[in-house]
Structure formats: structure tokens, C-alpha cells
């Protein structure tokens, strides 16, 4: 019997699947269950981007604190959320412009709540510009927190593994923005966010989650973006 060996590989046909996906595949190659290796992101740093930025005059900056390196080890494989707070009473707006893990531009607007930390709900892999409204006598701090981005639009988390052990107290998944919605400056990340509940990111703890993903709209809707 003659063994036939494939010899025709059209250049425009993608024969590669992301190694992050090891779940079940449909006949069209789209996953419906995905295992996502989020790596071992660094510890949160609430002023890793801006330290005591004077808000007396409205402004923008692309010059950040020395702590911000923009590396995968720091910001996670698929990005992480931003956190802001003020040194005193303020409800001023803070705008963050950056990119996701695919390099796509995105913008988020957060409203300060005095000295209480305000969590962003979008996953930034890179931060490019931060802007703020004027607030006399108040300083602004901006950094990154513990919610981690995911590579695909997640609908539900099935399981969570930390350091190769199934987590007893699973974290929370914020589902990706509905595909019937248009992304805005304040609504959910198109793919979603995973927030650990215990054993938070510290640079050594590894996180792997298994999720149901939207195989018909794998990367979610287009990000909201406006240049600052």
C-alpha cells in the first residue's frame, strides 16, 4: 500500500492554533472550552505608573514612574486592570490610553472617589498615555492591580489552577462585553477579566483557568479608543 504524504500547503491558510487553547474544538476549528495559561504576573503596584501627580492643572503624560517596565512579567500575558486614587476629595476623571495584548488601541475612563481606590475593568497590556481633569490641591496615583486579562471572550469560568493545584477558593470571572454592545470608555473588557480571590499575583504564583469561550466571536467586539 502506498502511503500518501500531504505536499500542498496553501500559504494563506492558517494551520496554527494558539497553544493556550487545549480544549475541545468544533469542526470549524473554533474552541468552545479553552485552557488559558496566564503565567505568573508580578505583584500589584498601586502607584507604579504615576506617583503623586499634581492635578492642579488638567494634563496628560506619557512619562511614567520608574517602576513601570511594560513587560509581560509585570503586566501579565494578556494585560491587567488599572487602579487610580486621589490624595483627597475628588471626583475628577482619569483617562488611560494604551493597547491590549494584540497591540490594539484602547481607552478607559475612571472616576476618582477621593482616597478610595477605583478599579479599572479593562485589561491593559501596555499603557501609553494618562490624562486627568483639573482638581486643585489633589495628587493622583495610578498603577496596576490584581485582575488579569484573558485571550478570548470568556462566558463562564469552569475551574482555576494555582501553582498546578486546583484552587479551593476560586476567583471571579467578569464575562466579556456582550457582542450586541458597543465598547465604551467605562464598560467591560471585550474579552473579560479574571480576578483571583486568594494567592494573589506575586511574581511566582502561576494561574491557569479553564473557561467556556464564545467560539462565534472569539476576540469580542472592537475596543473603545480615543486618543488623549
C-alpha positions as CSV (number, residue, x, y, z in Angstrom):
1,X,0.0,0.0,0.0
2,X,1.3,3.4,-0.9
3,X,1.4,6.0,1.9
4,X,0.2,9.4,0.7
5,X,2.0,12.3,2.2
6,X,0.5,15.8,2.1
7,X,2.5,18.1,0.0
8,X,0.2,21.1,-0.7
9,X,0.1,23.8,2.0
10,X,-1.6,27.0,0.7
11,X,0.3,29.9,2.2
12,X,-2.9,31.8,3.0
13,X,-4.4,29.1,5.1
14,X,-3.5,29.3,8.8
15,X,-2.6,25.8,10.0
16,X,-1.6,27.0,13.5
17,X,-3.5,27.1,16.8
18,X,-2.5,29.1,19.8
19,X,-1.0,26.8,22.4
20,X,-3.2,28.5,25.0
21,X,-6.2,26.5,23.7
22,X,-6.2,22.9,24.6
23,X,-9.9,22.4,25.0
24,X,-12.5,20.9,22.6
25,X,-12.6,22.2,19.0
26,X,-15.6,22.3,16.7
27,X,-15.4,21.2,13.1
28,X,-14.6,24.8,12.1
29,X,-11.5,24.9,14.4
30,X,-13.1,27.3,16.9
31,X,-12.8,26.4,20.6
32,X,-15.7,26.3,22.9
33,X,-13.7,25.4,26.0
34,X,-10.2,26.8,26.5
35,X,-7.5,26.4,29.0
36,X,-5.7,29.7,29.5
37,X,-2.2,29.9,31.0
38,X,-2.0,33.4,32.5
39,X,1.6,33.0,33.7
40,X,2.9,34.4,37.0
41,X,2.3,38.1,36.9
42,X,4.1,40.5,39.3
43,X,2.6,41.9,42.5
44,X,0.2,44.8,42.1
45,X,1.7,48.3,42.3
46,X,-0.9,51.0,43.0
47,X,1.4,53.8,42.1
48,X,3.6,52.0,39.6
49,X,2.6,54.4,36.8
50,X,2.1,57.8,38.5
51,X,3.2,58.8,42.0
52,X,1.6,61.9,43.5
53,X,0.8,63.6,40.2
54,X,-0.3,67.2,40.8
55,X,-3.8,67.7,39.4
56,X,-4.0,71.4,39.8
57,X,-3.9,71.8,36.0
58,X,-5.6,69.3,33.7
59,X,-3.0,67.4,31.6
60,X,-1.6,64.3,30.1
61,X,1.6,62.4,30.4
62,X,3.4,59.6,28.7
63,X,6.3,59.7,31.2
64,X,5.7,57.2,33.9
65,X,7.3,56.1,37.2
66,X,10.5,54.1,37.0
67,X,8.6,51.1,38.3
68,X,6.7,50.7,35.1
69,X,8.6,48.4,32.7
70,X,5.7,47.3,30.4
71,X,7.0,43.8,30.4
72,X,4.9,40.6,30.3
73,X,6.1,39.6,33.7
74,X,4.8,42.9,35.1
75,X,1.5,43.4,33.1
76,X,0.7,39.7,32.5
77,X,0.4,37.8,29.3
78,X,-2.9,39.4,28.4
79,X,-2.8,42.6,30.4
80,X,-4.3,43.6,33.8
81,X,-6.5,46.2,35.2
82,X,-5.6,49.8,36.2
83,X,-6.2,51.3,39.6
84,X,-6.4,55.0,40.5
85,X,-6.9,57.1,43.6
86,X,-6.5,60.6,44.9
87,X,-4.8,62.2,47.9
88,X,-8.1,63.9,48.9
89,X,-11.7,64.6,47.9
90,X,-12.1,64.3,44.2
91,X,-14.5,63.0,41.5
92,X,-12.3,64.1,38.6
93,X,-12.0,61.9,35.6
94,X,-8.8,60.0,34.8
95,X,-8.3,58.6,31.3
96,X,-5.9,55.8,30.3
97,X,-4.8,55.2,26.8
98,X,-2.9,52.0,25.8
99,X,-3.1,48.7,24.0
100,X,-4.2,45.2,24.6
101,X,-2.1,42.0,24.2
102,X,-2.7,42.1,20.5
103,X,-1.5,45.7,20.2
104,X,-5.0,47.0,19.5
105,X,-5.5,50.6,20.9
106,X,-7.9,51.1,23.8
107,X,-9.0,53.8,26.2
108,X,-10.7,53.7,29.6
109,X,-12.1,56.4,31.7
110,X,-12.2,56.1,35.5
111,X,-13.9,58.5,38.0
112,X,-11.9,59.2,41.2
113,X,-13.6,58.5,44.5
114,X,-11.5,60.5,46.9
115,X,-8.9,58.4,48.6
116,X,-10.7,55.2,47.9
117,X,-9.0,53.1,45.2
118,X,-11.0,52.8,42.0
119,X,-10.5,49.7,39.9
120,X,-10.5,49.7,36.1
121,X,-12.3,46.9,34.3
122,X,-10.3,46.7,31.1
123,X,-7.1,44.7,30.6
124,X,-4.1,46.8,29.5
125,X,-1.0,45.1,28.3
126,X,0.6,48.4,27.5
127,X,-0.1,51.9,28.9
128,X,0.8,54.8,26.6
129,X,-0.8,58.0,27.9
130,X,-2.6,59.0,31.1
131,X,-4.8,62.1,31.3
132,X,-6.6,63.8,34.2
133,X,-9.1,66.7,34.8
134,X,-8.1,69.6,37.0
135,X,-8.5,69.2,40.7
136,X,-6.7,71.9,42.9
137,X,-4.9,70.6,45.9
138,X,-5.1,66.9,45.0
139,X,-2.5,64.5,43.8
140,X,-3.2,61.4,41.6
141,X,-1.7,58.0,41.8
142,X,-2.1,55.4,39.1
143,X,-0.9,51.8,39.0
144,X,-2.0,48.2,38.1
145,X,-4.0,45.8,40.2
146,X,-4.8,42.1,40.5
147,X,-7.4,41.5,37.8
148,X,-5.9,39.7,34.8
149,X,-6.8,39.8,31.1
150,X,-7.7,36.7,29.1
151,X,-7.0,35.9,25.4
152,X,-10.6,35.1,24.3
153,X,-14.1,36.3,25.1
154,X,-15.0,34.3,28.2
155,X,-18.5,33.5,29.2
156,X,-18.0,31.3,32.3
157,X,-15.1,30.0,34.3
158,X,-15.1,26.2,34.9
159,X,-12.0,25.8,37.0
160,X,-9.0,27.5,38.3
161,X,-5.5,26.1,39.0
162,X,-2.8,27.9,41.0
163,X,0.7,26.5,41.1
164,X,-0.5,23.4,39.4
165,X,-3.1,22.7,42.1
166,X,-6.9,23.2,41.7
167,X,-7.8,26.2,43.8
168,X,-10.1,25.6,46.8
169,X,-11.4,29.2,46.7
170,X,-11.8,30.1,43.0
171,X,-11.6,33.7,41.9
172,X,-14.2,35.6,39.9
173,X,-14.6,35.9,36.2
174,X,-16.1,39.1,34.7
175,X,-17.6,38.0,31.4
176,X,-16.6,39.7,28.2
177,X,-18.7,42.6,26.9
178,X,-21.8,41.4,25.1
179,X,-21.3,41.2,21.4
180,X,-24.5,43.1,20.9
181,X,-23.0,46.1,22.8
182,X,-20.6,48.8,21.5
183,X,-17.5,49.2,23.6
184,X,-17.3,52.5,25.6
185,X,-14.9,54.3,27.9
186,X,-16.4,52.7,31.0
187,X,-17.9,49.3,30.1
188,X,-16.4,45.8,30.4
189,X,-13.4,44.5,28.6
190,X,-14.4,42.8,25.3
191,X,-12.9,39.5,26.4
192,X,-13.4,39.8,30.2
193,X,-11.3,39.8,33.4
194,X,-10.2,37.1,35.9
195,X,-9.7,38.2,39.5
196,X,-8.0,35.7,41.9
197,X,-9.5,35.6,45.4
198,X,-6.5,34.1,47.3
199,X,-2.8,33.7,46.4
200,X,-2.8,37.0,44.5
201,X,-0.3,37.7,41.8
202,X,3.2,37.9,43.3
203,X,5.6,37.1,40.5
204,X,5.8,33.4,41.4
205,X,2.2,32.1,41.7
206,X,1.0,30.7,38.4
207,X,-2.6,31.0,37.2
208,X,-4.4,28.7,34.8
209,X,-8.1,28.9,34.2
210,X,-10.5,26.8,32.1
211,X,-13.4,28.7,30.6
212,X,-16.3,28.5,28.2
213,X,-15.5,30.9,25.4
214,X,-17.6,32.4,22.7
215,X,-16.4,30.5,19.6
216,X,-18.5,32.6,17.3
217,X,-16.9,35.9,18.4
218,X,-13.6,34.8,19.9
219,X,-11.9,38.1,20.4
220,X,-15.0,40.1,21.3
221,X,-16.1,43.5,20.0
222,X,-13.7,46.2,19.0
223,X,-12.2,48.2,21.8
224,X,-13.3,51.7,22.5
225,X,-10.5,54.1,21.7
226,X,-10.0,57.8,21.6
227,X,-6.6,59.5,21.6
228,X,-5.7,61.7,24.6
